[in-house]
Amino acid sequence: MPQDAPDPPNADDRAPVPDQQPSDADGGTTDAVADALRRVRDPEADASVFEAGVVETIRVADGGATIEADLREFPREAAERVTRAMVRAATDVDGVEKARVEQVDPSPDLDGRDAGIETADRVIAVASSKGGVGKTTVAASLACALAAGAGGDAAVDGEADTSVGLFDADLYGPNVPELLSVSGPVYSDEDGNPVPVDAGGLEVMSVGLLAEGGPLAWRGAMAHDAISDLFAETAWSDPDTVVLDLPPGTGDVVLTTLQDVPIDGVVLVTTPFHAAVSDTGRALQLFEENDVPVLGVVSNMGEFVCDECGTVHDLFGGDDPVDALEVPVLAELPFTSELQSDPVPDADALSEHALELADAVDDRYEDVWTVDVPEGGADLRGLDPDERKERVRERFEALGAGEEFYLVSDRDPTPVRAFLLELVDADELPGFQVKRQNPETWLARTTRP
């Protein structure tokens, strides 16, 4: 359950960092531990753990040393190595019988937060029809790449200038915390709303953070209430994008999400295997029927490149069934150890595939949501009925025979066809095509007889 953010520690309760006089009774021992830790190197920064700012405080009491350190930026294995090295260095000090390293508990900034996933400028869902196709890996990699500044003009001076969140809605398999090496506690703001955990600049919310290690055996109604509450109550810090990792299939949680969340686009993940693609087609239809733009599909694990000889092996063979979905293919990801490694929101640490996927998603999002009205076209969005009718009349009658007429509307423009026929006293138009560009915009095109 969420915890209230703790009060700042009392300076008297902690030993100061090196080069200051200790204030506890074992001050001499504290200095000795600090001297020992100066010889422990941060492999990433090629500096001592003090020079790199890893060690926050040291406490020594009754023969035990407690070292508070910030190891969040380290890969898991490197963090474990540095931890062991600090423990060994501390226990080599006379008077220290045991030592432990505690991760600094960084309480989040609670200012300027708003509850509800709709506070994001856009919500991009990542979905699959089956488990085991790499959906969560794709969702986490996409979120990390966007947070690192990939996609659009988010990078400023080489660093991300964007706020991105990752919401793990897979109640029965919440793997995002493990994949990103994040854990609780989950704090709450002054209104009791849970605050996402920071993963190196990426905000993360998952039921796995609230029920770490516990089995989740929720029936439909319980699952609905749990995910609805998290959607409504999570306190985000004004994110540009929230990537939403949906559970596989089209069950209760997915239906609840379609009901509760204004999804601006969905990315479907599948393997290029005919059964998986067939099920993906049904998932695609569900999103389209619920007015969610399908940004495209990620075809995952289609090939394997041999590390020894460089030979490309097609893991499924035959024709690629993904083409039958008739949606853009955003990425074709191979089966590689690079893509299986834990993603981090750092452009230098991410694979090119992840960065290219973020660019492709951003480009496709712009294609779907950006509507340019052709010169001379009739833009009816936001007009009242009389103004709409007059705008259509004005633009259509200004055309000569054989010229194309374009219309942009915030509602289905099919009834406009009958009005155009009245204007030219004709029985038929040479084609009247209507396309729904996105959930808020329709396009129509025809030719004046």
C-alpha positions as CSV (number, residue, x, y, z in Angstrom):
1,M,0.0,0.0,0.0
2,P,1.2,3.6,-0.6
3,Q,3.2,5.2,2.2
4,D,3.3,8.8,3.2
5,A,6.6,10.4,2.3
6,P,8.9,10.4,5.3
7,D,10.1,13.5,7.1
8,P,13.6,14.5,6.2
9,P,16.1,12.7,8.4
10,N,17.5,14.5,11.4
11,A,21.1,15.4,10.7
12,D,22.0,14.3,14.3
13,D,20.9,10.8,13.5
14,R,23.4,10.4,10.7
15,A,27.1,10.6,10.4
16,P,28.3,13.4,8.0
17,V,29.9,12.6,4.8
18,P,33.7,12.5,4.7
19,D,35.9,15.5,5.4
20,Q,33.4,16.7,8.1
21,Q,33.6,16.0,11.8
22,P,31.4,13.0,12.9
23,S,28.8,13.7,15.5
24,D,28.2,10.2,16.9
25,A,29.9,8.4,19.7
26,D,31.8,6.2,17.2
27,G,33.1,9.1,15.2
28,G,36.6,7.7,14.9
29,T,35.3,4.5,13.6
30,T,33.0,6.3,11.2
31,D,36.1,8.2,9.8
32,A,37.9,4.9,9.4
33,V,35.0,3.4,7.5
34,A,34.9,6.5,5.3
35,D,38.6,6.2,4.6
36,A,38.1,2.5,3.7
37,L,35.3,3.3,1.3
38,R,37.4,5.9,-0.5
39,R,39.3,2.9,-1.9
40,V,36.2,1.4,-3.4
41,R,35.8,2.3,-7.0
42,D,32.7,3.1,-9.0
43,P,33.3,1.2,-12.2
44,E,31.0,3.4,-14.2
45,A,32.5,6.7,-13.2
46,D,36.1,5.4,-12.7
47,A,36.2,7.2,-9.3
48,S,35.7,6.3,-5.7
49,V,32.2,5.8,-4.5
50,F,32.5,9.1,-2.6
51,E,33.8,11.0,-5.6
52,A,30.9,9.6,-7.7
53,G,28.3,10.6,-5.0
54,V,27.2,7.1,-4.4
55,V,27.6,7.2,-0.6
56,E,25.1,9.4,1.2
57,T,25.7,8.7,4.9
58,I,27.5,6.4,7.3
59,R,26.2,5.3,10.7
60,V,28.3,3.3,13.1
61,A,26.9,1.9,16.4
62,D,27.6,-1.2,18.5
63,G,30.1,-2.6,16.1
64,G,27.7,-2.4,13.1
65,A,28.2,0.0,10.1
66,T,25.3,1.1,8.0
67,I,26.1,2.7,4.7
68,E,23.3,4.5,2.9
69,A,24.1,4.6,-0.9
70,D,22.3,5.5,-4.1
71,L,22.8,2.7,-6.5
72,R,19.8,3.3,-8.7
73,E,21.8,4.2,-11.8
74,F,23.8,1.0,-11.7
75,P,22.9,-2.1,-13.6
76,R,21.9,-4.8,-11.2
77,E,25.1,-6.9,-11.4
78,A,27.3,-3.8,-11.0
79,A,25.3,-2.6,-8.0
80,E,25.7,-6.0,-6.4
81,R,29.5,-5.9,-7.0
82,V,29.9,-2.4,-5.5
83,T,27.7,-3.3,-2.6
84,R,29.9,-6.4,-1.8
85,A,33.0,-4.3,-2.1
86,M,31.7,-1.6,0.3
87,V,30.7,-4.3,2.8
88,R,34.1,-5.9,2.7
89,A,35.9,-2.5,3.0
90,A,33.8,-1.6,6.1
91,T,34.2,-4.9,7.9
92,D,38.0,-4.7,7.4
93,V,37.9,-1.7,9.7
94,D,38.9,-2.3,13.4
95,G,35.8,-2.1,15.6
96,V,33.4,-3.0,12.8
97,E,32.0,-6.5,13.2
98,K,29.3,-6.3,10.5
99,A,28.2,-3.9,7.8
100,R,25.3,-3.5,5.5
101,V,24.5,-1.2,2.6
102,E,21.0,0.4,2.4
103,Q,19.6,1.9,-0.7
104,V,18.7,5.5,-0.2
105,D,15.0,5.7,0.0
106,P,14.3,8.7,-2.3
107,S,10.9,10.0,-1.5
108,P,9.4,11.5,-4.7
109,D,8.6,15.2,-5.3
110,L,4.9,15.5,-4.4
111,D,4.4,19.0,-5.8
112,G,2.6,19.8,-9.0
113,R,1.0,16.4,-9.4
114,D,-2.4,15.6,-10.8
115,A,-4.4,12.3,-10.3
116,G,-5.7,10.4,-13.2
117,I,-4.1,8.9,-16.4
118,E,-6.0,11.5,-18.5
119,T,-3.6,14.1,-17.2
120,A,-1.1,12.8,-19.8
121,D,-1.0,14.6,-23.1
122,R,-1.3,11.3,-24.9
123,V,-1.8,7.6,-23.9
124,I,-0.3,5.0,-26.1
125,A,-1.3,1.4,-25.3
126,V,0.8,-1.7,-26.1
127,A,-1.3,-4.8,-26.5
128,S,-1.1,-8.4,-27.7
129,S,-3.5,-11.2,-28.3
130,K,-1.3,-13.8,-26.7
131,G,1.2,-13.9,-23.8
132,G,4.9,-14.7,-24.5
133,V,5.2,-12.5,-27.6
134,G,7.4,-9.9,-25.9
135,K,4.7,-7.3,-25.3
136,T,6.0,-6.0,-22.0
137,T,9.6,-5.8,-23.3
138,V,8.3,-3.8,-26.2
139,A,6.3,-1.5,-23.9
140,A,9.2,-0.9,-21.5
141,S,11.6,-0.4,-24.3
142,L,9.3,2.1,-26.0
143,A,8.7,4.0,-22.8
144,C,12.4,4.1,-22.0
145,A,13.2,5.3,-25.6
146,L,10.6,8.1,-25.4
147,A,11.9,9.1,-21.9
148,A,15.4,9.2,-23.3
149,G,14.4,11.7,-25.9
150,A,13.8,9.4,-28.9
151,G,10.9,10.3,-31.2
152,G,10.3,13.8,-32.3
153,D,12.3,16.8,-30.9
154,A,12.3,15.7,-27.3
155,A,16.1,15.9,-26.9
156,V,17.7,19.1,-25.7
157,D,21.5,19.3,-25.5
158,G,21.6,15.5,-25.7
159,E,19.3,15.0,-22.7
160,A,15.6,14.2,-22.6
161,D,13.3,17.1,-22.3
162,T,10.1,15.1,-22.0
163,S,8.1,13.5,-19.2
164,V,7.1,9.9,-19.8
165,G,5.2,7.4,-17.6
166,L,4.8,3.6,-17.9
167,F,1.6,2.1,-16.5
168,D,1.7,-1.6,-16.1
169,A,-2.0,-2.7,-16.4
170,D,-1.2,-6.4,-16.5
171,L,-2.7,-7.4,-13.2
172,Y,-2.0,-11.1,-13.4
173,G,1.6,-10.8,-14.7
174,P,2.9,-7.4,-13.6
175,N,6.5,-7.8,-14.9
176,V,7.4,-4.2,-15.5
177,P,9.0,-3.7,-12.0
178,E,11.2,-6.7,-12.5
179,L,12.1,-5.7,-16.0
180,L,13.1,-2.2,-15.0
181,S,14.6,-3.3,-11.6
182,V,12.4,-1.0,-9.6
183,S,10.5,-1.7,-6.4
184,G,8.4,0.0,-3.7
185,P,7.6,1.6,-1.4
186,V,4.9,3.5,-3.3
187,Y,4.4,6.8,-1.6
188,S,1.1,8.7,-1.5
189,D,0.5,12.4,-1.9
190,E,-1.4,14.5,0.6
191,D,-4.7,13.3,-0.9
192,G,-3.7,9.6,-0.5
193,N,-3.2,9.1,-4.2
194,P,-0.3,6.7,-5.1
195,V,2.8,8.3,-6.6
196,P,4.6,6.4,-9.4
197,V,8.1,5.1,-8.7
198,D,11.0,6.8,-10.5
199,A,13.1,4.6,-12.8
200,G,15.9,6.9,-13.8
201,G,13.6,9.6,-15.1
202,L,10.8,7.3,-16.2
203,E,7.7,7.3,-13.9
204,V,6.4,3.7,-13.3
205,M,3.1,2.5,-11.8
206,S,2.3,-1.1,-11.5
207,V,0.1,-3.3,-9.2
208,G,3.3,-5.3,-8.8
209,L,4.7,-2.4,-6.8
210,L,1.7,-2.4,-4.5
211,A,1.6,-6.2,-3.9
212,E,5.2,-7.2,-4.3
213,G,5.6,-11.0,-4.4
214,G,2.0,-11.7,-3.5
215,P,-0.3,-13.8,-5.6
216,L,-3.1,-11.9,-7.4
217,A,-6.2,-14.0,-7.7
218,W,-8.9,-11.4,-8.5
219,R,-12.1,-12.2,-10.2
220,G,-13.6,-9.9,-12.9
221,A,-15.3,-7.3,-10.6
222,M,-12.3,-7.1,-8.3
223,A,-9.9,-6.7,-11.3
224,H,-12.2,-4.0,-12.7
225,D,-12.3,-2.0,-9.5
226,A,-8.5,-2.4,-8.9
227,I,-7.4,-1.2,-12.3
228,S,-10.1,1.6,-12.4
229,D,-8.9,2.9,-9.1
230,L,-5.3,3.0,-10.3
231,F,-6.2,4.7,-13.5
232,A,-8.1,7.4,-11.6
233,E,-5.9,7.9,-8.6
234,T,-2.3,7.6,-9.7
235,A,-0.7,11.0,-9.2
236,W,1.5,11.8,-12.3
237,S,3.8,14.8,-12.7
238,D,2.2,16.1,-15.9
239,P,3.6,13.5,-18.4
240,D,3.7,14.1,-22.1
241,T,3.1,10.4,-22.7
242,V,2.0,7.4,-20.7
243,V,2.8,4.1,-22.3
244,L,0.1,1.6,-21.1
245,D,1.2,-2.1,-21.0
246,L,-2.1,-4.0,-21.3
247,P,-2.5,-7.7,-20.4
248,P,-2.6,-10.1,-23.3
249,G,-5.9,-11.0,-24.8
250,T,-9.2,-9.1,-24.7
251,G,-10.4,-9.9,-21.2
252,D,-11.9,-7.8,-18.3
253,V,-8.9,-5.6,-17.8
254,V,-8.6,-4.6,-21.5
255,L,-12.4,-3.9,-21.7
256,T,-12.2,-1.8,-18.5
257,T,-9.3,0.1,-20.0
258,L,-11.3,0.9,-23.1
259,Q,-14.1,2.1,-20.9
260,D,-12.0,4.2,-18.5
261,V,-9.0,5.5,-20.5
262,P,-8.8,7.9,-23.5
263,I,-6.3,5.9,-25.5
264,D,-4.8,7.9,-28.3
265,G,-3.3,4.9,-30.1
266,V,-2.4,1.3,-29.7
267,V,0.6,-0.7,-30.8
268,L,0.0,-4.4,-31.3
269,V,2.8,-6.9,-30.7
270,T,2.9,-10.3,-32.3
271,T,5.3,-13.0,-33.5
272,P,5.1,-13.7,-37.3
273,F,3.3,-17.0,-36.6
274,H,0.0,-17.5,-38.3
275,A,-1.9,-18.4,-35.2
276,A,-0.6,-15.4,-33.3
277,V,-1.3,-13.1,-36.2
278,S,-4.8,-14.5,-36.6
279,D,-5.6,-13.7,-32.9
280,T,-3.9,-10.3,-33.3
281,G,-6.4,-9.5,-36.1
282,R,-9.3,-10.0,-33.6
283,A,-7.6,-7.7,-31.1
284,L,-7.1,-5.1,-33.8
285,Q,-10.8,-5.3,-34.6
286,L,-11.7,-4.8,-30.9
287,F,-9.7,-1.6,-30.8
288,E,-11.1,-0.2,-34.0
289,E,-14.6,-0.9,-32.9
290,N,-13.9,1.1,-29.8
291,D,-12.5,4.1,-31.8
292,V,-8.9,3.5,-30.8
293,P,-6.5,4.3,-33.6
294,V,-4.2,1.4,-34.4
295,L,-0.8,2.9,-34.9
296,G,0.7,-0.3,-36.2
297,V,2.1,-3.7,-35.3
298,V,5.5,-4.8,-34.0
299,S,6.6,-8.1,-35.4
300,N,8.8,-9.7,-32.7
301,M,11.3,-12.5,-32.7
302,G,11.0,-13.3,-36.4
303,E,14.7,-14.0,-36.9
304,F,17.8,-14.9,-35.1
305,V,21.3,-13.9,-36.1
306,C,24.0,-16.3,-35.2
307,D,26.7,-14.7,-33.0
308,E,29.4,-17.0,-34.4
309,C,28.9,-16.8,-38.1
310,G,26.4,-13.9,-38.6
311,T,23.9,-16.1,-40.5
312,V,20.3,-15.0,-40.3
313,H,17.9,-17.7,-39.3
314,D,14.2,-17.3,-40.0
315,L,12.5,-18.7,-36.9
316,F,9.1,-19.2,-38.4
317,G,9.6,-19.6,-42.1
318,G,7.2,-19.3,-45.0
319,D,5.3,-16.2,-46.0
320,D,5.0,-13.4,-43.5
321,P,1.4,-13.5,-42.2
322,V,1.7,-10.0,-40.6
323,D,1.1,-8.4,-44.0
324,A,-2.5,-9.7,-43.9
325,L,-3.3,-7.3,-41.0
326,E,-3.1,-4.4,-43.4
327,V,-1.7,-2.0,-40.8
328,P,1.7,-0.3,-40.7
329,V,4.6,-2.5,-39.5
330,L,6.4,-0.2,-37.0
331,A,9.3,-2.6,-36.3
332,E,10.5,-6.0,-37.0
333,L,12.5,-7.1,-34.0
334,P,15.0,-10.0,-34.1
335,F,15.5,-12.5,-31.3
336,T,18.7,-11.0,-29.8
337,S,20.3,-10.9,-26.3
338,E,20.5,-7.1,-26.7
339,L,16.7,-6.8,-26.8
340,Q,16.4,-9.2,-23.9
341,S,18.5,-7.1,-21.6
342,D,16.7,-4.8,-19.1
343,P,15.9,-1.4,-20.8
344,V,16.8,1.9,-19.2
345,P,15.8,5.4,-20.1
346,D,19.2,6.2,-21.6
347,A,19.7,6.6,-25.3
348,D,23.3,5.4,-25.1
349,A,22.2,2.2,-23.3
350,L,19.2,1.4,-25.5
351,S,19.3,-0.7,-28.7
352,E,18.9,1.0,-32.0
353,H,15.8,-1.1,-32.5
354,A,14.2,0.5,-29.4
355,L,15.1,4.0,-30.6
356,E,13.8,3.4,-34.1
357,L,10.6,2.0,-32.7
358,A,10.0,5.2,-30.7
359,D,10.6,7.2,-33.8
360,A,8.2,5.1,-35.8
361,V,5.5,5.3,-33.2
362,D,5.9,9.1,-33.0
363,D,5.7,9.5,-36.8
364,R,2.7,7.3,-37.1
365,Y,1.0,9.2,-34.2
366,E,1.5,12.4,-36.0
367,D,0.1,10.9,-39.2
368,V,-3.0,9.8,-37.4
369,W,-3.6,13.0,-35.4
370,T,-2.4,15.7,-37.7
371,V,-5.0,16.8,-40.2
372,D,-4.1,19.4,-42.8
373,V,-7.0,21.0,-44.6
374,P,-6.3,21.3,-48.4
375,E,-6.4,24.7,-49.9
376,G,-10.1,25.5,-50.7
377,G,-11.3,22.6,-48.5
378,A,-14.2,23.0,-46.1
379,D,-13.2,22.7,-42.4
380,L,-16.4,22.2,-40.5
381,R,-14.9,21.4,-37.1
382,G,-16.4,23.5,-34.3
383,L,-19.1,25.1,-36.4
384,D,-22.8,25.2,-35.6
385,P,-25.3,23.5,-38.1
386,D,-26.0,26.7,-40.1
387,E,-22.4,27.7,-40.4
388,R,-21.5,24.2,-41.5
389,K,-24.1,24.3,-44.3
390,E,-23.0,27.7,-45.5
391,R,-19.3,26.7,-45.4
392,V,-20.0,23.6,-47.6
393,R,-22.1,25.7,-50.0
394,E,-19.5,28.4,-50.4
395,R,-16.6,26.0,-51.0
396,F,-18.4,23.6,-53.3
397,E,-20.0,26.3,-55.5
398,A,-16.6,28.0,-55.9
399,L,-15.3,24.9,-57.8
400,G,-15.5,24.2,-61.5
401,A,-16.6,21.0,-63.0
402,G,-14.1,18.2,-62.5
403,E,-12.4,19.9,-59.5
404,E,-12.0,18.0,-56.3
405,F,-13.9,19.0,-53.1
406,Y,-12.3,18.2,-49.7
407,L,-14.1,18.3,-46.4
408,V,-12.8,18.0,-42.8
409,S,-15.4,17.4,-40.1
410,D,-15.7,16.5,-36.4
411,R,-18.7,14.2,-37.1
412,D,-19.6,11.7,-39.9
413,P,-20.0,13.8,-43.0
414,T,-21.9,11.2,-45.0
415,P,-25.1,13.2,-45.0
416,V,-23.3,16.0,-46.8
417,R,-23.5,14.0,-50.0
418,A,-27.3,14.6,-50.3
419,F,-26.8,18.3,-49.8
420,L,-24.1,18.4,-52.5
421,L,-26.4,16.7,-55.0
422,E,-29.1,19.3,-54.3
423,L,-26.6,22.1,-55.0
424,V,-25.8,20.8,-58.5
425,D,-29.2,19.2,-59.2
426,A,-27.6,15.9,-60.0
427,D,-28.5,12.3,-59.3
428,E,-25.0,11.1,-58.6
429,L,-21.5,12.4,-57.6
430,P,-18.4,11.0,-59.2
431,G,-17.4,9.3,-56.1
432,F,-17.9,10.3,-52.5
433,Q,-15.3,8.9,-50.2
434,V,-15.4,9.2,-46.4
435,K,-12.5,8.2,-44.1
436,R,-12.3,8.5,-40.4
437,Q,-8.8,9.9,-39.8
438,N,-8.9,9.6,-36.0
439,P,-11.6,9.4,-33.3
440,E,-12.2,13.1,-33.6
441,T,-11.9,13.8,-37.3
442,W,-13.5,12.6,-40.5
443,L,-12.4,13.4,-44.1
444,A,-14.5,13.4,-47.2
445,R,-13.6,13.8,-50.8
446,T,-15.6,14.0,-54.0
447,T,-15.5,15.7,-57.4
448,R,-17.9,18.4,-58.6
449,P,-19.9,17.1,-61.6
